[in-house]
Amino acid sequence: MAVEVSQKKPVGPRRAVPHRRQASEVAELPPDHQALMAAAVDAGGDGPAARRAAVVLGWDSASASRVEGARARLKRLVERGWLVEAKPGRFTLPEPPVTRDAGAGRPGGGS
């Protein structure tokens, strides 16, 4: 009896998506998540939807399960602070934090 060997890519260890405050750059994300972050930058203010994210990942965007898998990855990036879902189904980069100058708010910066 011959044993059939699967030609599928071997499953390696999963890399967790770090919280934004614990990571200094996008390069620390798993490769799929890095691709989704690049798509969010390219999409600008509108942000990619799950179907577009599936295409970015090289998946069949006509497959409902693949689109939902892409949506799950986008939602994980939202949970971890890398993206925001400003409009339902649209994932964008968070606004940069507003920094206040020490003298802002008062003319001349005095007290």
Secondary structure, 3 states (H helix, E strand, C coil): CCCCCCCCCCCCCCCCCCCHHHCCCHHHCCHHHHHHHHHHHHHCCCCCCHHHHHHHCCCCCCCHHHHHHHHHHHHHHHHCCCCEEEECCEEECCCCCCCCCCCCCCHHHCC
